Amino acid sequence: MNQFTAPGPVPNPGGERPPVRRVVIAGGGTAGWMVAACLSKVLGKALDIRLVESDEIGTVGVGEATIPTLLTFHQLLDINEQEFMAATQATFKLGIGFEGWRDQGQDYIHSFGLTGQDHWTAGFQHFWLKGRDRQLAGDYGDYCLELKAARHNRFAHLPRAGMNYAYHLDASLYAQFLRRFSERLGVQRIEGRITSVQADAASGHIRAIQLDSGARIEGDLFIDCTGFRGLLIGETLKVGYEDWSHWLPCDSAVAVQTASVGEAVPYTRSMAHEAGWQWRIPLQHRVGNGLVYCSQYLPDAQARQRLLDRVQGPTLTTPRLIKFTPGQRQATWRGNCVAIGLSSGFIEPLESTSIHLIQRGIVRLMQLFPAAGISPADVDEYNQQARAEIEHIRDFIVLHYHVTQRDDSPFWRGCRSMDIPPSLRHRIDLFRDSGRVFRTGNELFAENSWIQVMLGQGIVPRRHHPVADLMGDAELAHFLDGIRAQVDRTLAQLPQHEAYVRQYCGVAAAPR
Ligand SMILES: Cc1cc2nc3c(=O)[nH]c(=O)nc-3n(C[C@H](O)[C@H](O)[C@H](O)COP(=O)(O)OP(=O)(O)OC[C@H]3O[C@@H](n4cnc5c(N)ncnc54)[C@H](O)[C@@H]3O)c2cc1C
């Protein structure tokens, strides 16, 4: 068997399906340890779980902004929030601030909160649109608590899940945290470099991975968490990769960590520049920064320098260059190998969706877990769901690039004029024409996310729903003002974000 050999024909010939008891996780980045944590928590008693990682290779070292679904993952695992936040130096996140995306000097926030109050026939945006026409309404964001709290740098837990939030976290501390969690539940970690993967030509299943130490690790199910390389799913099983760079032009990033200067704001900053954007993620102990860019328009050396020119505070690390191809694997489960994390595909980090996709892959695997043997129907279901999820997220990200008034660089002119997926074209046309947005199925981004970004990027709907016209001016003003006043009353009671984090995680105030 060669190194990383491709097997012959794939399908199980319909005979005996061997049961799954030995699970091998290849890779120990965020993906590998999230898989290990969940598998061991849920099915640990029934499985033998081993995770192989190589300190020498290391992890991608980024991935520090999350979205609210991570709270659900932690609830499934019974993770204590204070312990998690203290261990990962986490802060709270209420959304993402988009600076210079619609046009230079124009900013908006995509918050995690709900905005206003919907009527069953028509979302709040219709009432707001009418109010704006009648000069009775403020900014759309005035009617959203999370958005205003982000702008005013405030945060607190509120009863009845009154604040929808996520975290900024230190990626390497998070992997260590999950490693301790998983090892306590019996996961065996094996240090070593995978030098070859052995697959069975008849069944198309992986039999074992071989390490540089000479150890051979056999398994019934292999989870490929080896990062962009996709050592098992791509290099061994030869599952192809669908390239989306015609829709998502950024293909490079440079990342650097800096010391904290100034307050840690409860939102990720995404600052557009002439060939991409820059992130700023404040943690308790430092700040994560990066420049995402299209290398066709910005050479790597210039990108590196631009990032260093724009960060605040002394740098703590050497800038790290990361190259990527936006897209997805043609199948994320093939034979007895499931790809989770960067090995399964990557959409750039603009809306912090990669860790969410890891989580979704894990939940799906749990729901379809092939304890009694791998069924092609389960595999198909897994792959279909995975594809629908990532395509939905892709459309949402493309929206940010395509709907812009920027024409100050070839990069932005290219984004404005590119073809977009028909599914996205339909959403934009529907909103532009009638202010309507619908969420279907299990889509990650609900109506309010689309509305905030479409308005933020500069789409002004031509019409609103007729139900809003049934309200006279006085009634509409009363309705809008009441919501705004309630948001402001709650906001006034919230503490400053950084002080709240310190008190919540029991950290002494840092000298500045
Ligand atoms: C620029 C950038 C910014 C990002 N920002 C965000 C963000 O803000 N939010 C978000 O949700 N996501 C973000 N992501 C995505 C996020 O970083 C990843 O989803 C996450 O880190 C998971 O990566 P991974 O575990 O799949 O891969 P990796 O971190 O690359 O881990 C791969 C693992 O496989 C091991 N490995 C590889 N080859 C071998 C071998 N031969 N032998 C043994 N072990 C091997 C490595 O040692 C490592 O342990 C970002 C990604 C990029 C590129």
The ligand as a Gaussian input file, in Angstrom:
#p B3LYP/6-31G(d) Opt

LIG

0 1
 C       -7.661000      33.257000       8.553000
 C       -8.666000      32.421000       9.265000
 C       -9.448000      32.986000      10.261000
 C      -10.424000      32.219000      10.897000
 N      -11.239000      32.796000      11.829000
 C      -12.278000      32.082000      12.330000
 C      -13.191000      32.654000      13.255000
 O      -13.056000      33.802000      13.662000
 N      -14.204000      31.891000      13.688000
 C      -14.394000      30.604000      13.291000
 O      -15.376000      29.962000      13.675000
 N      -13.491000      30.017000      12.483000
 C      -12.469000      30.719000      11.990000
 N      -11.569000      30.118000      11.156000
 C      -11.658000      28.684000      10.946000
 C      -11.048000      27.964000      12.155000
 O       -9.720000      28.401000      12.337000
 C      -11.089000      26.464000      11.959000
 O      -12.391000      26.073000      11.625000
 C      -10.711000      25.758000      13.219000
 O       -9.511000      26.231000      13.732000
 C      -10.608000      24.268000      12.987000
 O       -9.449000      23.943000      12.286000
 P       -9.106000      22.390000      12.144000
 O       -9.105000      21.784000      13.501000
 O      -10.005000      21.813000      11.119000
 O       -7.642000      22.418000      11.517000
 P       -6.217000      22.739000      12.176000
 O       -6.288000      23.731000      13.252000
 O       -5.299000      23.012000      11.035000
 O       -5.795000      21.372000      12.863000
 C       -5.297000      20.287000      12.103000
 C       -4.774000      19.239000      13.042000
 O       -4.354000      18.136000      12.276000
 C       -3.063000      17.770000      12.675000
 N       -2.353000      17.167000      11.541000
 C       -2.301000      17.610000      10.265000
 N       -1.511000      16.781000       9.518000
 C       -1.096000      15.804000      10.357000
 C       -0.260000      14.662000      10.204000
 N        0.326000      14.346000       9.041000
 N       -0.042000      13.898000      11.284000
 C       -0.603000      14.188000      12.484000
 N       -1.410000      15.244000      12.700000
 C       -1.640000      16.044000      11.637000
 C       -2.403000      19.057000      13.147000
 O       -1.313000      18.811000      13.993000
 C       -3.578000      19.682000      13.871000
 O       -3.670000      19.158000      15.166000
 C      -10.574000      30.860000      10.542000
 C       -9.734000      30.287000       9.601000
 C       -8.798000      31.057000       8.955000
 C       -7.926000      30.427000       7.921000

